[in-house]
Each structure stands twice: as C-alpha cells, then as structure tokens.
Amino acid sequence: MRGKDIFEYRVPRSGLTYSPLLHWRLVAKWAEYSWPEWEKLEPDLQAFEIAAYETHMQAEAVLHEEQRKKAEQQAKRGKSGSPPHRPRRRR
C-alpha cells in the first residue's frame, strides 16, 4: 500500500449544508441516473450509490487539500521549489 490511509486525513469542513433532496439529486446525477430512474431504485442500491458518492467526494477533498498544501509550500520556497535566494553578506 502506498501513501497515507484516507481515513487519517482531516480535511477542513466548509460548514455548507443543504437539503437531503438536493444531496440525492446530486448523487443521482453523479451516478448518471435520471431523477425518475433514481426514484425507482431499491433503497439498498440508493444507499450504495450515496455511499460511493460521499466516498468519492471525500477522496477528492483529500487530494485537493494535499495539492493546496503542496502549492503553499512551493510558494514559500519560490517557484523553482528551492529555498528562497539569500543575498550574500558583504565583508
């Protein structure tokens, strides 16, 4: 296994909330179901798709956060990735 376990990451939360209906519609769209198709699915399959969607979104958030941290570190070091240039002392 390579890298850190996804469950060890603590991604900052936005605090954004929305209705369960919107969440289900987003899941249906992500899973490529029309809304009428989604409504006809068995509850177990809906639950599976919801879990898959939430896992996918969490993984995307983790990757985004790691990219943000890496970009922040590179910005601190300068664009080249090396430590910032320090002028020489004059003697």
KAHUBEL-V247010 format. One record per backbone hydrogen bond with DSSP energy under -1.0 kcal/mol. NH is the residue of the N-H (numbers start at 1). CO is the residue of the C=O. If there is no record, write none. Layout:
{{NH & CO} {NH & CO}}
//
This chain:
{{8 & 5} {23 & 19} {24 & 20} {25 & 21} {26 & 22} {27 & 23} {28 & 24} {29 & 25} {30 & 26} {31 & 27} {32 & 29} {33 & 28} {38 & 34} {39 & 35} {40 & 36} {41 & 38} {46 & 42} {47 & 43} {48 & 44} {49 & 45} {50 & 46} {51 & 47} {52 & 48} {53 & 49} {54 & 50} {55 & 51} {56 & 52} {57 & 53} {58 & 54} {59 & 55} {60 & 56} {61 & 57} {62 & 58} {63 & 59} {64 & 60} {65 & 61} {66 & 62} {67 & 63} {68 & 64} {69 & 65} {70 & 66} {71 & 67} {72 & 68} {73 & 69} {74 & 70} {75 & 71} {76 & 72} {77 & 73} {78 & 74} {81 & 78}}
//
